[in-house]
């Protein structure tokens, strides 16, 4: 969003020339016609002004009310990035005003900002130290995150996806065959980022690797399993974490399990119901997390710690832990069948 809203605002009693100067000066290709209170009455583009002049209006005419569009698309400040982008695409517009509950201007979304990736200060920890036992013998010589899917290692796909979302600082926890990962990525400069390594002398688990993180900085840290094939919008997860003011946030995915038998509902020795092959729907851990520096400081040192234990500790302390639905493509490469699915072999 633009930083100075006055650059795009024009009062209702201004002239067409005044509005055109606002459009030209701001570079946003729009002027928002407002009352002195900031309430937005309508929008003006240079095309609207040109049509008014062709109909006989003079540039000095104070006829913005007649030239402006009273029906325009706007959102509240609570609208998420994806929601706004969907609106822009669906309606073919490049600007969406942000209004408060009284219709006053509080921001302006521009399509060009959505198409230009905003660099994020958060660091990312990719957990890649496991042995991948369920994929043996494939993982006897290749770390599971370096297994190839569609001609590219899974971990490389993750790094490039996250770099494309504006992340530049990476830590990769390595253990089993970690030298393979280090040789492939080096310092990260060939992939548009900076990579450092958290070397596990013994298995640390998905949470224990965080105890090796010496300088995460003041911002929340993104943590991801290194064996995910996903297009997850991690920026949206971070934004949800910040809005919720959570100490940690868990990414969750819908998951369905079909029971292959008829399920009997029995009470006191009597059959009260019979459900044929029911499907149970639930939310599962997606292996994508956001943790505040405060949460990371709670990770026990010197032993193997699953990240679920870290979240359980936070919950027992009564701290606010969020959950965010991952709606994008997602596949955990944990079993041979998952790998075949990711490769399109099933």
N, C-alpha and C positions, 0 to 999 in steps of 0.2 A: 504494500500500500504506500501511497505517496506520503511524505512527511509533513508538508505544509498544505493544508486543505484550502487556505485562502487563495492559493494559486489557481484553483479550479472553480472558485465560487464567484458568482456575479449576482448583484441585487436585482430584484424584479423591476425596479424603475431605471435600470441602466439602458444604454442604447445598443443597437445591433453591433456597432463598431466596438463598443466596450466588450461585448461578449466575444467578438472575433479576436480581440487582443488577448483576452484570457486564454482562449483556445491556442493561439499562436505561442503565447509566453510559456504555458505549462507543458506543452508537448504531449498532452494526454488526449488530444483530439476530441475534447468534450468540455463543455461549461455547465455547471450546475446552478440553476436559477434558484435563489434562496431568499427567504425573508431575513430580516436582520437578526432574528433569533437563531438562524441556522437551519430552520426547517426547509426542506427541499420541496420546491413546487414543480420542477420539471427539468428536463435536460435539453441541451442545445449542441448540435454539431455544426461544422462549417457548411454542411449540406443543407441543414435546416435554415441557416441564415441566408444562404444563396437562394433558396427557393422563396424566402420572404422578399428578398430584393427583386427577384424576377416578377413577383406579383405586384410590385410597385412601391414597396417600402424603401425609405431612404436609410443609408447607413446610420444617420443620426437619429432615426426614429426610435422612440422608447416603446417598442411594441414586442417585448420579449414574451409577454403572456400569450400573444397570438402565434408566435413563431415556435415556441418551445413544445416539447413532447410531454404532456401531462401523465401519460401512461408509460412507465419505465420499470425496468427490473431492478430491484434493490434487495439487499439482505440485511439481517441483523448481525451484530459483531460475533455472535455465537456460531455463525455458519462456518463449517470447516472448509479447508482448501479444496477437497475433492468435490464437495457440494457446489461451491462457486464455479469451479472449472466445468463441471457438468452443465450448469446453467448457461455459461458462456458458449459452450459447444452446441447445446440444444437450440439456443436462440440466436446464434450467429452474432454475438456482441463481443466487444473488446473491453468494455468498462462496466463495472457494477458498483454503484454507490453502497456504502455501508451506513445504515441509519440506526439511531437509538429508538427507544419506545415512543418517542414523541415526533418521530420523523425528521430529526435533526441529523445533519451530516457529521459522521465521526470517522469516515474513512472512504477510500476509493480503491477497489481492486482493479488491476490492469492485467489484461491477458499476457502482455509481454513479460510481466513479472513471474507469471506462472511458467512461461516457457524458458525463462532464464533461471537456472538452478541456484537457489540461495545456499551459500556455503554455511555449514553448521559447525559450531565450535565444539560439539560433543565428540568424545572419542568412542570408538567401537572396539569391543573385545570379541574376537571370533574364537570359539572354543574348538580346538582341533588336536587335542592331545590324546584322544582315546585310541584303543587298538582296533576297533571295528570288528570284534570277534564274530559277529553274526554274518559278516561278508567274507570270512575266510573261505578259501585260501587267497582270494583276490587281494585282501589287505595284508598278506604276509610280506609283500614287497612294495606296496603303495599305501600311504595313509588314506583312510576312508575319505577325508575331505578332498583328496586329490584324484579320486576316481573320476573318470571322464563321463560327461553327459553331453550329448550333441557336440562332440569334438572339443570340449573345454572342461578342465577340472571344476568340480562343484565349487571349491573354495574360490577359484578365480571368478566364476560367475557371480558369487556373492560379493566379492570385493568390487567388481565393476558396477554391479547394481547399486551398491551403497555409494560409490564415488559419484555415480550419476544422480544421486539424491542429495549431494552436497557434503558428504562426509569425507574428511581428508586425513584424520588421525586414527590409525589402526594399531591394535595390539593383537597378536595371534598367539594363543597358548599352544605350545607344541610339546610333544613327548615322543610317542611311538613314531619312528622314522621322521622325526622333525626336521632333519637336515634336508629331506626332499622338499619340504615346504619352504625352508629358508633359501635354498638354491633357486627355486622357481620365482619367488617374489622379491628376494633381495631387500632393499630398503623401501620398495614400493614405488620408486620414482617412475618406473616404466608403466605403472598402472594409474598414475595421476594422484598418488597419495604418499603418505609417510607411514612406514610400517616398522614397529618394534616387536620383539618376541619375548613372551613369558615362558621361560624354559622350565619344564617340570622334570625334576630329577626322579620323581616317583609320581604315580597317578594322583591327581588333585581333584578330579571330578569337575562337573560343570560349574560349581560354585567356588571350589577351593582355588582355582586358578586366579580368581579375583584378588586373593590375598597377596599375590605377587605383583599386583598393580601398585607401583610406587607413587605415580604422579598423575592421577586421572584428571586433575583440574577441578574447578568449581562447578562444572556443569554435570547434569545427569549423564550417565554412561549407558550406551546401548550394548547389550550382550546378546550374542546369537550363537546357536549351535552351528558348527562349521560344515555340517552335512545336509543343509537345507537347500532344496531347489525351490526358489520362491521369487515372486514379484511383489512381495509385501511392501506397502507404503510405510516405511519405518519413520519417516518424518511425521506422519499422522499419529503414529503411536507416541512419539515424543511430545507432540502438541497436546494429546489427550492427557499424558502424564503431567504436563505443566499446568493445564487447565484444572485438573483434579487436585493439584497440590499434594501429590502422593509421594511417599518415601520410596516406593517402588511400584512398577506396573508390569503386569503379566500379559503377554499377547496370547489370545485364545482363538481356537478354531472350532467350528461345528464338526461333530463327528457322530456317525450313526452306526449302530451295531444291530444286525438282525439276528434274533434268536432262531436257530434252525428247527425248533420244535414248538409244539403247542405248549403254552405256559399255563399251568393250573394255579388258580387262586383258591387257597384252602384256608378255612377258619374253623377251629375246634373240630377237626376231623370231617368237615363237610365241604364239598366242592361248591364254591359260590360263583365261580367264573372260569372260563376257558378262553385263552387268547391265542389264536393261531399265528405262529411265527411273528411275534410283535417286533417292532423296530424301536430301539431305545436311542433317543437323541440327547447329546450332551455336549458340553464345551470342554475341550482338552487343551493342555499346555502346548503351545506352538513352538516352543524353543526360542522365543524372541522376547527379550526383557529390557526394561529400563530401570536402572538403580541409581538413586541419588548417592553422592559421596558418603552421606551418613549411613546409608544401607550397606555400602561396601565396607565401611569400617567395622561392621558387625560380623564379617566373615571370619570364622576361626582360622588360625594359622597353623601350618605344619601338619595338616592331615587332609584326607580326602573328604570333600564336602559336596554333596549334590546341591544344586541351586534351589531345589525345592525346600531343603532344610533352611536356607537363608530366608526364603519367603515365610516359612512357618515360624521362624524366630521373630520376624517383624510382626506377624499377626499376634503372636503370644504377648508381645509388648504393647499391643493395642494401637499400633501405628497404622496410618492410612495406606492401604495397598490397593491399587487400582487394577482393573482388567479391561483390555481393549480388544475388540473383535477384529481379527485379521480376515478380510474378505477376499484377498487377492489369491492368485495361484500359490499353492503351498504343497510341498511334498517332503517328508522326512525320509532320507535314504538310510534306513536302518536295517532293512532285510533285503535278500536277493529279489523278492517280488517287487519291492519298492523301486529298486534300481532298474529292473526290467520295464516297469511302468514309466519311469522318467526317460528311459531310452526309447520308448515307443515300441517295445518288443512284445507287449501284451495287448 
